[in-house]
Amino acid sequence: MLKDKIQTALNKQIELEASSSHFYLAMASWSETIGLTGTSEFLYKHSDEERMHMLKLIRFVNERGGQAAIPALIKPPTEFKNLSNIFELLLEHELNVTESINNIVDLCLAEKDYTTYNFMQWYVSEQMEEEALARTILDKLSLIGEDKGGLYMFDRDLQTMAQDLAIDGK
Ligand code: FEO
């Protein structure tokens, strides 16, 4: 049985993963409207990945005899300044997610809930990968600067990266 404190923290995390999915969906849609097919593909996949992160938590809470809370969603922005702005926002968002996951891990140790502690290790390594990926993309964008040819290549690169994104949680 899940302790109340742990359940509350996991339900907050469910909300955060849902808001990540929604936020990246808005980014994907905006990128699609300005013709960045590869970037939008990558962000649609990323949004799906976040939904999978949310689902994994919902099922864990319920399987442990708790009750997952399905959250209301806040409307994300419809406009973004440019591509760099998108990935800066994405990295900033992921840093908040990492902090939240680290707080849950701390709480699990304090509450001696080693099952949830183990479960959360998957999220700890996922965050390392997501932060590294966002930084790699930002580095690419800063190299490209205003170069249109570079931007075309970047978009194609993201198309390839989208194919590598795993959304099955394995
Ligand atoms: Fe599920 Fe990108 O954090």
Backbone and ligand atoms as CSV (ligand in chain L), in Angstrom:
chain,resi,resn,atom,element,x,y,z
A,1,MET,N,N,0.855,-1.212,0.000
A,1,MET,CA,C,0.000,0.000,0.000
A,1,MET,C,C,0.880,1.248,0.000
A,2,LEU,N,N,0.489,2.200,-0.831
A,2,LEU,CA,C,1.273,3.442,-0.919
A,2,LEU,C,C,0.959,4.357,0.255
A,3,LYS,N,N,2.007,4.984,0.792
A,3,LYS,CA,C,1.746,5.979,1.836
A,3,LYS,C,C,1.157,7.228,1.165
A,4,ASP,N,N,0.339,7.959,1.912
A,4,ASP,CA,C,-0.310,9.154,1.354
A,4,ASP,C,C,0.688,10.144,0.771
A,5,LYS,N,N,1.779,10.364,1.520
A,5,LYS,CA,C,2.783,11.347,1.072
A,5,LYS,C,C,3.353,10.958,-0.287
A,6,ILE,N,N,3.605,9.657,-0.455
A,6,ILE,CA,C,4.185,9.167,-1.716
A,6,ILE,C,C,3.148,9.294,-2.831
A,7,GLN,N,N,1.911,8.912,-2.505
A,7,GLN,CA,C,0.858,9.000,-3.524
A,7,GLN,C,C,0.685,10.451,-3.995
A,8,THR,N,N,0.704,11.381,-3.047
A,8,THR,CA,C,0.549,12.792,-3.423
A,8,THR,C,C,1.690,13.220,-4.342
A,9,ALA,N,N,2.911,12.818,-4.001
A,9,ALA,CA,C,4.072,13.199,-4.825
A,9,ALA,C,C,3.967,12.572,-6.213
A,10,LEU,N,N,3.527,11.318,-6.285
A,10,LEU,CA,C,3.415,10.656,-7.592
A,10,LEU,C,C,2.298,11.282,-8.416
A,11,ASN,N,N,1.222,11.669,-7.753
A,11,ASN,CA,C,0.138,12.326,-8.500
A,11,ASN,C,C,0.577,13.687,-9.032
A,12,LYS,N,N,1.426,14.373,-8.278
A,12,LYS,CA,C,1.965,15.652,-8.782
A,12,LYS,C,C,2.840,15.403,-10.007
A,13,GLN,N,N,3.573,14.288,-9.945
A,13,GLN,CA,C,4.439,13.934,-11.081
A,13,GLN,C,C,3.604,13.557,-12.314
A,14,ILE,N,N,2.477,12.900,-12.071
A,14,ILE,CA,C,1.570,12.564,-13.180
A,14,ILE,C,C,1.138,13.863,-13.869
A,15,GLU,N,N,0.823,14.862,-13.064
A,15,GLU,CA,C,0.397,16.152,-13.623
A,15,GLU,C,C,1.528,16.804,-14.424
A,16,LEU,N,N,2.740,16.698,-13.897
A,16,LEU,CA,C,3.882,17.305,-14.576
A,16,LEU,C,C,4.168,16.618,-15.913
A,17,GLU,N,N,4.063,15.302,-15.935
A,17,GLU,CA,C,4.296,14.564,-17.191
A,17,GLU,C,C,3.190,14.893,-18.202
A,18,ALA,N,N,1.955,15.015,-17.710
A,18,ALA,CA,C,0.844,15.370,-18.605
A,18,ALA,C,C,1.066,16.767,-19.179
A,19,SER,N,N,1.540,17.693,-18.327
A,19,SER,CA,C,1.756,19.055,-18.828
A,19,SER,C,C,2.937,19.083,-19.792
A,20,SER,N,N,3.935,18.211,-19.583
A,20,SER,CA,C,5.056,18.126,-20.545
A,20,SER,C,C,4.513,17.684,-21.896
A,21,SER,N,N,3.686,16.652,-21.881
A,21,SER,CA,C,3.136,16.126,-23.130
A,21,SER,C,C,2.354,17.214,-23.869
A,22,HIS,N,N,1.574,17.957,-23.131
A,22,HIS,CA,C,0.743,19.004,-23.723
A,22,HIS,C,C,1.601,20.156,-24.268
A,23,PHE,N,N,2.612,20.520,-23.496
A,23,PHE,CA,C,3.526,21.607,-23.879
A,23,PHE,C,C,4.248,21.242,-25.188
A,24,TYR,N,N,4.751,20.013,-25.273
A,24,TYR,CA,C,5.508,19.601,-26.465
A,24,TYR,C,C,4.579,19.412,-27.658
A,25,LEU,N,N,3.330,19.083,-27.367
A,25,LEU,CA,C,2.344,18.979,-28.441
A,25,LEU,C,C,2.125,20.358,-29.079
A,26,ALA,N,N,2.060,21.397,-28.235
A,26,ALA,CA,C,1.898,22.766,-28.748
A,26,ALA,C,C,3.112,23.156,-29.588
A,27,MET,N,N,4.300,22.759,-29.138
A,27,MET,CA,C,5.527,23.060,-29.886
A,27,MET,C,C,5.524,22.329,-31.233
A,28,ALA,N,N,5.071,21.072,-31.209
A,28,ALA,CA,C,5.030,20.255,-32.433
A,28,ALA,C,C,4.095,20.892,-33.451
A,29,SER,N,N,2.933,21.302,-32.970
A,29,SER,CA,C,1.938,21.874,-33.865
A,29,SER,C,C,2.455,23.187,-34.464
A,30,TRP,N,N,3.074,24.019,-33.639
A,30,TRP,CA,C,3.620,25.295,-34.141
A,30,TRP,C,C,4.697,25.020,-35.199
A,31,SER,N,N,5.584,24.071,-34.935
A,31,SER,CA,C,6.660,23.757,-35.891
A,31,SER,C,C,6.073,23.269,-37.211
A,32,GLU,N,N,5.004,22.499,-37.110
A,32,GLU,CA,C,4.365,21.988,-38.334
A,32,GLU,C,C,3.807,23.146,-39.163
A,33,THR,N,N,3.223,24.127,-38.484
A,33,THR,CA,C,2.611,25.239,-39.236
A,33,THR,C,C,3.644,26.110,-39.927
A,34,ILE,N,N,4.902,26.084,-39.468
A,34,ILE,CA,C,5.910,26.886,-40.166
A,34,ILE,C,C,6.774,26.018,-41.099
A,35,GLY,N,N,6.331,24.797,-41.337
A,35,GLY,CA,C,6.979,23.951,-42.349
A,35,GLY,C,C,8.181,23.153,-41.876
A,36,LEU,N,N,8.406,23.098,-40.563
A,36,LEU,CA,C,9.539,22.311,-40.054
A,36,LEU,C,C,9.053,20.887,-39.757
A,37,THR,N,N,8.999,20.092,-40.811
A,37,THR,CA,C,8.409,18.757,-40.715
A,37,THR,C,C,9.167,17.847,-39.752
A,38,GLY,N,N,10.483,17.830,-39.869
A,38,GLY,CA,C,11.292,16.955,-39.027
A,38,GLY,C,C,11.176,17.343,-37.561
A,39,THR,N,N,11.253,18.652,-37.313
A,39,THR,CA,C,11.158,19.151,-35.932
A,39,THR,C,C,9.792,18.805,-35.343
A,40,SER,N,N,8.743,18.983,-36.143
A,40,SER,CA,C,7.409,18.698,-35.604
A,40,SER,C,C,7.268,17.199,-35.342
A,41,GLU,N,N,7.820,16.385,-36.230
A,41,GLU,CA,C,7.777,14.925,-36.029
A,41,GLU,C,C,8.453,14.552,-34.704
A,42,PHE,N,N,9.631,15.148,-34.491
A,42,PHE,CA,C,10.390,14.903,-33.265
A,42,PHE,C,C,9.564,15.310,-32.038
A,43,LEU,N,N,8.931,16.477,-32.110
A,43,LEU,CA,C,8.184,16.978,-30.954
A,43,LEU,C,C,6.874,16.213,-30.730
A,44,TYR,N,N,6.233,15.774,-31.812
A,44,TYR,CA,C,5.040,14.922,-31.638
A,44,TYR,C,C,5.434,13.635,-30.914
A,45,LYS,N,N,6.558,13.068,-31.323
A,45,LYS,CA,C,7.029,11.829,-30.689
A,45,LYS,C,C,7.373,12.083,-29.223
A,46,HIS,N,N,8.024,13.231,-28.990
A,46,HIS,CA,C,8.412,13.587,-27.628
A,46,HIS,C,C,7.164,13.742,-26.753
A,47,SER,N,N,6.127,14.326,-27.337
A,47,SER,CA,C,4.873,14.490,-26.607
A,47,SER,C,C,4.287,13.113,-26.263
A,48,ASP,N,N,4.339,12.184,-27.228
A,48,ASP,CA,C,3.854,10.811,-26.972
A,48,ASP,C,C,4.664,10.150,-25.854
A,49,GLU,N,N,5.963,10.425,-25.884
A,49,GLU,CA,C,6.853,9.840,-24.887
A,49,GLU,C,C,6.456,10.318,-23.477
A,50,GLU,N,N,6.130,11.595,-23.379
A,50,GLU,CA,C,5.729,12.150,-22.075
A,50,GLU,C,C,4.398,11.552,-21.600
A,51,ARG,N,N,3.508,11.291,-22.564
A,51,ARG,CA,C,2.238,10.650,-22.198
A,51,ARG,C,C,2.513,9.244,-21.656
A,52,MET,N,N,3.500,8.579,-22.262
A,52,MET,CA,C,3.869,7.245,-21.780
A,52,MET,C,C,4.449,7.351,-20.358
A,53,HIS,N,N,5.234,8.395,-20.087
A,53,HIS,CA,C,5.785,8.595,-18.733
A,53,HIS,C,C,4.629,8.757,-17.727
A,54,MET,N,N,3.613,9.507,-18.168
A,54,MET,CA,C,2.448,9.735,-17.291
A,54,MET,C,C,1.712,8.415,-17.040
A,55,LEU,N,N,1.470,7.660,-18.131
A,55,LEU,CA,C,0.732,6.394,-18.005
A,55,LEU,C,C,1.428,5.403,-17.088
A,56,LYS,N,N,2.743,5.348,-17.233
A,56,LYS,CA,C,3.540,4.428,-16.415
A,56,LYS,C,C,3.340,4.739,-14.924
A,57,LEU,N,N,3.279,6.015,-14.597
A,57,LEU,CA,C,3.056,6.426,-13.206
A,57,LEU,C,C,1.634,6.107,-12.751
A,58,ILE,N,N,0.662,6.381,-13.623
A,58,ILE,CA,C,-0.745,6.114,-13.268
A,58,ILE,C,C,-0.908,4.635,-12.924
A,59,ARG,N,N,-0.347,3.790,-13.773
A,59,ARG,CA,C,-0.532,2.345,-13.572
A,59,ARG,C,C,0.214,1.863,-12.331
A,60,PHE,N,N,1.362,2.459,-12.069
A,60,PHE,CA,C,2.115,2.080,-10.873
A,60,PHE,C,C,1.319,2.423,-9.606
A,61,VAL,N,N,0.807,3.654,-9.561
A,61,VAL,CA,C,0.036,4.094,-8.377
A,61,VAL,C,C,-1.143,3.147,-8.158
A,62,ASN,N,N,-1.870,2.857,-9.227
A,62,ASN,CA,C,-3.062,1.992,-9.085
A,62,ASN,C,C,-2.689,0.559,-8.711
A,63,GLU,N,N,-1.616,0.054,-9.303
A,63,GLU,CA,C,-1.187,-1.318,-8.990
A,63,GLU,C,C,-0.723,-1.458,-7.546
A,64,ARG,N,N,-0.241,-0.359,-6.964
A,64,ARG,CA,C,0.210,-0.418,-5.564
A,64,ARG,C,C,-0.936,-0.181,-4.586
A,65,GLY,N,N,-2.157,-0.192,-5.084
A,65,GLY,CA,C,-3.310,-0.015,-4.200
A,65,GLY,C,C,-3.652,1.432,-3.933
A,66,GLY,N,N,-3.026,2.351,-4.671
A,66,GLY,CA,C,-3.353,3.768,-4.517
A,66,GLY,C,C,-4.403,4.185,-5.529
A,67,GLN,N,N,-4.586,5.497,-5.653
A,67,GLN,CA,C,-5.535,5.995,-6.647
A,67,GLN,C,C,-4.895,7.145,-7.415
A,68,ALA,N,N,-4.652,6.892,-8.699
A,68,ALA,CA,C,-4.051,7.937,-9.536
A,68,ALA,C,C,-5.078,9.025,-9.807
A,69,ALA,N,N,-4.603,10.283,-9.792
A,69,ALA,CA,C,-5.497,11.407,-10.082
A,69,ALA,C,C,-5.195,11.914,-11.493
A,70,ILE,N,N,-6.219,11.903,-12.334
A,70,ILE,CA,C,-6.030,12.398,-13.706
A,70,ILE,C,C,-6.208,13.918,-13.681
A,71,PRO,N,N,-5.148,14.650,-14.061
A,71,PRO,CA,C,-5.178,16.104,-13.850
A,71,PRO,C,C,-5.866,16.898,-14.968
A,72,ALA,N,N,-6.310,18.106,-14.625
A,72,ALA,CA,C,-6.753,19.082,-15.638
A,72,ALA,C,C,-5.492,19.655,-16.277
A,73,LEU,N,N,-5.622,20.099,-17.502
A,73,LEU,CA,C,-4.435,20.620,-18.181
A,73,LEU,C,C,-4.529,22.131,-18.406
A,74,ILE,N,N,-3.389,22.786,-18.260
A,74,ILE,CA,C,-3.318,24.229,-18.513
A,74,ILE,C,C,-3.041,24.428,-19.994
A,75,LYS,N,N,-3.683,25.427,-20.589
A,75,LYS,CA,C,-3.493,25.680,-22.028
A,75,LYS,C,C,-2.050,26.128,-22.301
A,76,PRO,N,N,-1.348,25.418,-23.158
A,76,PRO,CA,C,0.033,25.831,-23.466
A,76,PRO,C,C,0.043,26.997,-24.458
A,77,PRO,N,N,1.211,27.635,-24.669
A,77,PRO,CA,C,1.261,28.741,-25.646
A,77,PRO,C,C,0.930,28.249,-27.061
A,78,THR,N,N,0.450,29.156,-27.908
A,78,THR,CA,C,0.190,28.770,-29.303
A,78,THR,C,C,1.273,29.311,-30.228
A,79,GLU,N,N,2.041,30.281,-29.728
A,79,GLU,CA,C,3.107,30.880,-30.538
A,79,GLU,C,C,4.436,30.750,-29.803
A,80,PHE,N,N,5.505,30.582,-30.583
A,80,PHE,CA,C,6.856,30.552,-30.011
A,80,PHE,C,C,7.716,31.508,-30.836
A,81,LYS,N,N,8.757,32.077,-30.195
A,81,LYS,CA,C,9.581,33.081,-30.894
A,81,LYS,C,C,10.310,32.467,-32.078
A,82,ASN,N,N,10.980,31.363,-31.840
A,82,ASN,CA,C,11.767,30.693,-32.877
A,82,ASN,C,C,12.156,29.301,-32.374
A,83,LEU,N,N,12.944,28.606,-33.178
A,83,LEU,CA,C,13.322,27.235,-32.820
A,83,LEU,C,C,14.152,27.163,-31.542
A,84,SER,N,N,15.117,28.088,-31.429
A,84,SER,CA,C,15.958,28.060,-30.222
A,84,SER,C,C,15.095,28.254,-28.986
A,85,ASN,N,N,14.129,29.153,-29.105
A,85,ASN,CA,C,13.237,29.420,-27.987
A,85,ASN,C,C,12.512,28.142,-27.557
A,86,ILE,N,N,12.075,27.356,-28.536
A,86,ILE,CA,C,11.393,26.093,-28.228
A,86,ILE,C,C,12.296,25.161,-27.411
A,87,PHE,N,N,13.520,24.990,-27.890
A,87,PHE,CA,C,14.375,24.015,-27.207
A,87,PHE,C,C,14.948,24.559,-25.896
A,88,GLU,N,N,15.033,25.895,-25.784
A,88,GLU,CA,C,15.414,26.468,-24.482
A,88,GLU,C,C,14.297,26.200,-23.469
A,89,LEU,N,N,13.046,26.417,-23.911
A,89,LEU,CA,C,11.899,26.166,-23.022
A,89,LEU,C,C,11.824,24.692,-22.652
A,90,LEU,N,N,12.124,23.846,-23.641
A,90,LEU,CA,C,12.070,22.392,-23.405
A,90,LEU,C,C,13.115,21.980,-22.356
A,91,LEU,N,N,14.332,22.515,-22.514
A,91,LEU,CA,C,15.384,22.162,-21.543
A,91,LEU,C,C,15.017,22.664,-20.143
A,92,GLU,N,N,14.538,23.902,-20.094
A,92,GLU,CA,C,14.143,24.487,-18.800
A,92,GLU,C,C,13.057,23.624,-18.138
A,93,HIS,N,N,12.110,23.191,-18.958
A,93,HIS,CA,C,11.022,22.346,-18.453
A,93,HIS,C,C,11.571,21.006,-17.936
A,94,GLU,N,N,12.477,20.418,-18.704
A,94,GLU,CA,C,13.063,19.132,-18.293
A,94,GLU,C,C,13.872,19.264,-17.001
A,95,LEU,N,N,14.535,20.413,-16.803
A,95,LEU,CA,C,15.301,20.613,-15.558
A,95,LEU,C,C,14.344,20.626,-14.364
A,96,ASN,N,N,13.156,21.212,-14.562
A,96,ASN,CA,C,12.148,21.195,-13.488
A,96,ASN,C,C,11.660,19.775,-13.221
A,97,VAL,N,N,11.487,19.013,-14.309
A,97,VAL,CA,C,11.034,17.627,-14.157
A,97,VAL,C,C,12.082,16.825,-13.371
A,98,THR,N,N,13.351,17.031,-13.717
A,98,THR,CA,C,14.430,16.315,-13.017
A,98,THR,C,C,14.408,16.642,-11.527
A,99,GLU,N,N,14.225,17.919,-11.221
A,99,GLU,CA,C,14.206,18.335,-9.817
A,99,GLU,C,C,13.047,17.647,-9.085
A,100,SER,N,N,11.923,17.586,-9.750
A,100,SER,CA,C,10.757,16.965,-9.139
A,100,SER,C,C,10.999,15.456,-8.908
A,101,ILE,N,N,11.617,14.813,-9.880
A,101,ILE,CA,C,11.915,13.380,-9.731
A,101,ILE,C,C,12.923,13.154,-8.598
A,102,ASN,N,N,13.928,13.997,-8.536
A,102,ASN,CA,C,14.905,13.875,-7.443
A,102,ASN,C,C,14.234,14.044,-6.077
A,103,ASN,N,N,13.268,14.956,-6.010
A,103,ASN,CA,C,12.553,15.154,-4.742
A,103,ASN,C,C,11.760,13.907,-4.353
A,104,ILE,N,N,11.173,13.242,-5.361
A,104,ILE,CA,C,10.425,12.002,-5.065
A,104,ILE,C,C,11.388,10.920,-4.570
A,105,VAL,N,N,12.546,10.837,-5.212
A,105,VAL,CA,C,13.541,9.835,-4.799
A,105,VAL,C,C,13.956,10.091,-3.341
A,106,ASP,N,N,14.190,11.349,-3.008
A,106,ASP,CA,C,14.534,11.720,-1.614
A,106,ASP,C,C,13.430,11.293,-0.657
A,107,LEU,N,N,12.188,11.577,-1.059
A,107,LEU,CA,C,11.037,11.253,-0.211
A,107,LEU,C,C,10.929,9.739,-0.003
A,108,CYS,N,N,11.172,8.981,-1.080
A,108,CYS,CA,C,11.095,7.505,-0.976
A,108,CYS,C,C,12.099,7.002,0.065
A,109,LEU,N,N,13.283,7.574,0.054
A,109,LEU,CA,C,14.301,7.150,1.018
A,109,LEU,C,C,13.866,7.523,2.433
A,110,ALA,N,N,13.369,8.759,2.583
A,110,ALA,CA,C,12.950,9.217,3.912
A,110,ALA,C,C,11.808,8.349,4.441
A,111,GLU,N,N,10.913,7.922,3.548
A,111,GLU,CA,C,9.746,7.127,3.955
A,111,GLU,C,C,10.012,5.618,3.900
A,112,LYS,N,N,11.235,5.260,3.541
A,112,LYS,CA,C,11.636,3.843,3.399
A,112,LYS,C,C,10.722,3.070,2.432
A,113,ASP,N,N,10.327,3.735,1.361
A,113,ASP,CA,C,9.527,3.065,0.330
A,113,ASP,C,C,10.479,2.655,-0.800
A,114,TYR,N,N,11.072,1.482,-0.639
A,114,TYR,CA,C,12.113,1.058,-1.593
A,114,TYR,C,C,11.533,0.564,-2.908
A,115,THR,N,N,10.278,0.166,-2.907
A,115,THR,CA,C,9.642,-0.258,-4.172
A,115,THR,C,C,9.495,0.952,-5.099
A,116,THR,N,N,8.954,2.040,-4.543
A,116,THR,CA,C,8.807,3.247,-5.370
A,116,THR,C,C,10.185,3.809,-5.720
A,117,TYR,N,N,11.100,3.699,-4.775
A,117,TYR,CA,C,12.475,4.155,-5.040
A,117,TYR,C,C,13.031,3.439,-6.285
A,118,ASN,N,N,12.868,2.129,-6.324
A,118,ASN,CA,C,13.344,1.340,-7.473
A,118,ASN,C,C,12.641,1.748,-8.757
A,119,PHE,N,N,11.337,1.881,-8.656
A,119,PHE,CA,C,10.536,2.273,-9.825
A,119,PHE,C,C,11.022,3.619,-10.387
A,120,MET,N,N,11.352,4.546,-9.502
A,120,MET,CA,C,11.748,5.893,-9.937
A,120,MET,C,C,13.124,5.933,-10.607
A,121,GLN,N,N,13.914,4.875,-10.417
A,121,GLN,CA,C,15.249,4.875,-11.043
A,121,GLN,C,C,15.157,4.956,-12.567
A,122,TRP,N,N,14.099,4.378,-13.127
A,122,TRP,CA,C,13.897,4.457,-14.581
A,122,TRP,C,C,13.784,5.930,-15.003
A,123,TYR,N,N,13.047,6.713,-14.199
A,123,TYR,CA,C,12.857,8.142,-14.507
A,123,TYR,C,C,14.158,8.918,-14.335
A,124,VAL,N,N,14.953,8.504,-13.354
A,124,VAL,CA,C,16.237,9.196,-13.128
A,124,VAL,C,C,17.111,9.066,-14.381
A,125,SER,N,N,17.210,7.849,-14.944
A,125,SER,CA,C,18.065,7.717,-16.130
A,125,SER,C,C,17.422,8.335,-17.369
A,126,GLU,N,N,16.114,8.270,-17.454
A,126,GLU,CA,C,15.414,8.905,-18.579
A,126,GLU,C,C,15.692,10.418,-18.587
A,127,GLN,N,N,15.686,11.038,-17.408
A,127,GLN,CA,C,15.938,12.482,-17.335
A,127,GLN,C,C,17.343,12.831,-17.801
A,128,MET,N,N,18.315,11.974,-17.448
A,128,MET,CA,C,19.688,12.241,-17.888
A,128,MET,C,C,19.744,12.277,-19.409
A,129,GLU,N,N,19.059,11.304,-20.038
A,129,GLU,CA,C,19.049,11.239,-21.504
A,129,GLU,C,C,18.323,12.432,-22.108
A,130,GLU,N,N,17.202,12.796,-21.521
A,130,GLU,CA,C,16.414,13.893,-22.093
A,130,GLU,C,C,17.140,15.227,-21.993
A,131,GLU,N,N,17.792,15.451,-20.850
A,131,GLU,CA,C,18.549,16.704,-20.714
A,131,GLU,C,C,19.690,16.737,-21.715
A,132,ALA,N,N,20.398,15.607,-21.861
A,132,ALA,CA,C,21.537,15.560,-22.790
A,132,ALA,C,C,21.062,15.807,-24.219
A,133,LEU,N,N,19.919,15.222,-24.564
A,133,LEU,CA,C,19.381,15.394,-25.914
A,133,LEU,C,C,19.021,16.863,-26.178
A,134,ALA,N,N,18.362,17.496,-25.221
A,134,ALA,CA,C,17.977,18.902,-25.391
A,134,ALA,C,C,19.227,19.784,-25.528
A,135,ARG,N,N,20.277,19.478,-24.765
A,135,ARG,CA,C,21.516,20.270,-24.860
A,135,ARG,C,C,22.177,20.062,-26.220
A,136,THR,N,N,22.180,18.821,-26.718
A,136,THR,CA,C,22.776,18.543,-28.032
A,136,THR,C,C,22.050,19.343,-29.114
A,137,ILE,N,N,20.726,19.367,-29.025
A,137,ILE,CA,C,19.935,20.093,-30.025
A,137,ILE,C,C,20.229,21.594,-29.945
A,138,LEU,N,N,20.325,22.123,-28.734
A,138,LEU,CA,C,20.625,23.558,-28.586
A,138,LEU,C,C,22.020,23.892,-29.123
A,139,ASP,N,N,22.971,22.988,-28.920
A,139,ASP,CA,C,24.324,23.197,-29.460
A,139,ASP,C,C,24.287,23.249,-30.980
A,140,LYS,N,N,23.533,22.335,-31.572
A,140,LYS,CA,C,23.406,22.318,-33.038
A,140,LYS,C,C,22.820,23.651,-33.509
A,141,LEU,N,N,21.777,24.099,-32.838
A,141,LEU,CA,C,21.116,25.338,-33.252
A,141,LEU,C,C,22.033,26.541,-33.118
A,142,SER,N,N,22.872,26.535,-32.088
A,142,SER,CA,C,23.751,27.702,-31.939
A,142,SER,C,C,24.855,27.674,-33.003
A,143,LEU,N,N,25.245,26.481,-33.461
A,143,LEU,CA,C,26.225,26.390,-34.562
A,143,LEU,C,C,25.629,26.902,-35.873
A,144,ILE,N,N,24.368,26.586,-36.095
A,144,ILE,CA,C,23.699,26.958,-37.344
A,144,ILE,C,C,23.478,28.462,-37.439
A,145,GLY,N,N,23.096,29.066,-36.318
A,145,GLY,CA,C,22.795,30.497,-36.312
A,145,GLY,C,C,21.663,30.804,-37.281
A,146,GLU,N,N,21.886,31.742,-38.208
A,146,GLU,CA,C,20.820,32.171,-39.131
A,146,GLU,C,C,20.908,31.453,-40.473
A,147,ASP,N,N,21.817,30.485,-40.609
A,147,ASP,CA,C,22.060,29.842,-41.897
A,147,ASP,C,C,20.868,28.965,-42.336
A,148,LYS,N,N,20.253,29.321,-43.457
A,148,LYS,CA,C,19.038,28.613,-43.927
A,148,LYS,C,C,19.342,27.155,-44.318
A,149,GLY,N,N,20.481,26.943,-44.979
A,149,GLY,CA,C,20.877,25.583,-45.372
A,149,GLY,C,C,21.076,24.721,-44.142
A,150,GLY,N,N,21.688,25.321,-43.129
A,150,GLY,CA,C,21.929,24.613,-41.867
A,150,GLY,C,C,20.616,24.225,-41.206
A,151,LEU,N,N,19.664,25.124,-41.302
A,151,LEU,CA,C,18.354,24.875,-40.700
A,151,LEU,C,C,17.651,23.701,-41.393
A,152,TYR,N,N,17.817,23.646,-42.705
A,152,TYR,CA,C,17.236,22.543,-43.487
A,152,TYR,C,C,17.832,21.217,-43.026
A,153,MET,N,N,19.167,21.204,-42.858
A,153,MET,CA,C,19.849,19.982,-42.397
A,153,MET,C,C,19.403,19.618,-40.973
A,154,PHE,N,N,19.285,20.648,-40.167
A,154,PHE,CA,C,18.853,20.446,-38.767
A,154,PHE,C,C,17.490,19.753,-38.728
A,155,ASP,N,N,16.572,20.260,-39.561
A,155,ASP,CA,C,15.223,19.698,-39.587
A,155,ASP,C,C,15.256,18.231,-40.024
A,156,ARG,N,N,16.126,17.938,-40.978
A,156,ARG,CA,C,16.249,16.538,-41.419
A,156,ARG,C,C,16.851,15.652,-40.325
A,157,ASP,N,N,17.822,16.223,-39.620
A,157,ASP,CA,C,18.435,15.511,-38.478
A,157,ASP,C,C,17.379,15.136,-37.439
A,158,LEU,N,N,16.496,16.088,-37.169
A,158,LEU,CA,C,15.469,15.836,-36.153
A,158,LEU,C,C,14.471,14.779,-36.608
A,159,GLN,N,N,14.266,14.731,-37.923
A,159,GLN,CA,C,13.402,13.686,-38.483
A,159,GLN,C,C,13.996,12.310,-38.151
A,160,THR,N,N,15.315,12.202,-38.332
A,160,THR,CA,C,16.002,10.939,-38.030
A,160,THR,C,C,15.938,10.646,-36.534
A,161,MET,N,N,16.183,11.699,-35.720
A,161,MET,CA,C,16.148,11.507,-34.263
A,161,MET,C,C,14.759,11.075,-33.803
A,162,ALA,N,N,13.735,11.567,-34.484
A,162,ALA,CA,C,12.352,11.214,-34.109
A,162,ALA,C,C,12.143,9.712,-34.253
A,163,GLN,N,N,12.772,9.138,-35.285
A,163,GLN,CA,C,12.607,7.690,-35.502
A,163,GLN,C,C,13.246,6.876,-34.382
A,164,ASP,N,N,14.255,7.480,-33.716
A,164,ASP,CA,C,14.946,6.751,-32.650
A,164,ASP,C,C,14.289,6.895,-31.285
A,165,LEU,N,N,13.335,7.817,-31.168
A,165,LEU,CA,C,12.711,8.017,-29.857
A,165,LEU,C,C,11.837,6.819,-29.493
A,166,ALA,N,N,12.125,6.244,-28.337
A,166,ALA,CA,C,11.341,5.073,-27.907
A,166,ALA,C,C,10.135,5.559,-27.134
A,167,ILE,N,N,8.966,5.074,-27.486
A,167,ILE,CA,C,7.795,5.504,-26.718
A,167,ILE,C,C,7.118,4.323,-26.012
A,168,ASP,N,N,7.860,3.232,-25.875
A,168,ASP,CA,C,7.247,2.064,-25.231
A,168,ASP,C,C,7.665,1.909,-23.766
A,169,GLY,N,N,8.513,2.832,-23.296
A,169,GLY,CA,C,8.873,2.803,-21.882
A,169,GLY,C,C,9.845,1.708,-21.509
A,170,LYS,N,N,10.448,1.061,-22.504
A,170,LYS,CA,C,11.389,-0.021,-22.201
A,170,LYS,C,C,12.805,0.524,-22.156
L,1,FEO,FE1,FE,8.937,12.831,-18.682
L,1,FEO,FE2,FE,10.652,14.722,-20.235
L,1,FEO,O1,O,10.094,14.140,-18.624
